[in-house]
């Protein structure tokens, strides 16, 4: 993960401040649809994420490192499953 350098941990409310930057996001997966997913950030806000082919989100919670797009969506660069029980909220 050091490949990504420093990645600030954000939630939905901080998303707009990091347009064009690489960030870290812990989230609950709300729904998956092909190469996109909607996740719920730690502050309860929903974020649309764009997955890559190797992304394997298979549990309820995940950690995402991604680049924030101008439209406040996130392009996943790396992701990790965190299981189905996480005290995030």
C-alpha positions, 0 to 999 in steps of 0.5 A: 500500500505504500505505492499510494503514498499518504492518503487522507482518510475521508468521509462523505462530507470531506469528499469535495475537498479532495477532488483529483487526489487519492484518498482512503475510505472505510465504507459499507457496501449498499449496492453493486451494479456492474462496474459501479457500487454505492457505499455508505461512508462513516458519516452516513453519506452515500458515495458512488464508486467506480470499480476496476476489473480486479476489485473484489468487494465480497463483504459488507464493509471495505477499505478503499483507496481511490482517486476523487473525481470532479463529480465527487465519485471515487475511482477505486485504485485498491480495495480490501474486504473488512468482513461483515461486522465492523463498528463503523458508525 
